[in-house]
Amino acid sequence: MSFIQFTWSMAGNHNFLGKAFGLFMNMDKMLGSDLEKGLAQLKTVAEGKALPPHRVGGVME
């Protein structure tokens, strides 16, 4: 049995307003659905299944 291990992270510099925003906003709630969608797509690719075409910035990829 084989497996794939990966790390998903976000990084960046935050000024005072960015830090204050992070204190009062639930980032899991804000980004959770996007992360779940990305993990589902990663699973599809890892299992060798094709993804349906999708739009990025109004352009079909």
N, C-alpha and C positions, 0 to 999 in steps of 0.2 A: 504494500500500500504506500502510495506517495502522498505528500502533502506540500502545500505552499504556505510559507510564512511571510507576512508583510507587516510593515508599520505604517500607520496612517497618522499624520500629525499636521498641525498648523502652527506656524510661527510668524512673528512679526513684531515690529516696534510700536508701542502705544504711547501717545502723549498723555497728558493729564486727563483730557476729555475721554479718550479711549479707555483708560483705566477706570474712570468713573462709570462709563457705560457698562463695562464688564461686571462691575459690582452689582448693578441693579437689573441687568437683563439675564434671563435664563438662556445661556448659549445652547444647551442641550435641546431646549424647546425650539429655538430659532433654527438650528442646523440639523436637528435629528432626522427629519424626513429626507433631507438631501443626503445625509450619510447613509441612511438605510437604502435609499435608491442606488447610491454608488456601490454599496456592498452587494446588492442584488445583481447589479451589472457585472461586478468583478466575479461573482460566483458563476454567472453565465459564461463569461469568457474562460474562466478556469476549467469549466466542465466541457469546453470545446464547442459550445453552442453559439450560433450567430446572434448578434444583437440587431434589433430593428434599426433602420436609419433614424437619426435624430437631428434636430436643428440646434445650431450654435450661433448665436448672434444673427438669426434669421437666415442662415445659410445651411442647406442640407449637407450633412457629412455622410 
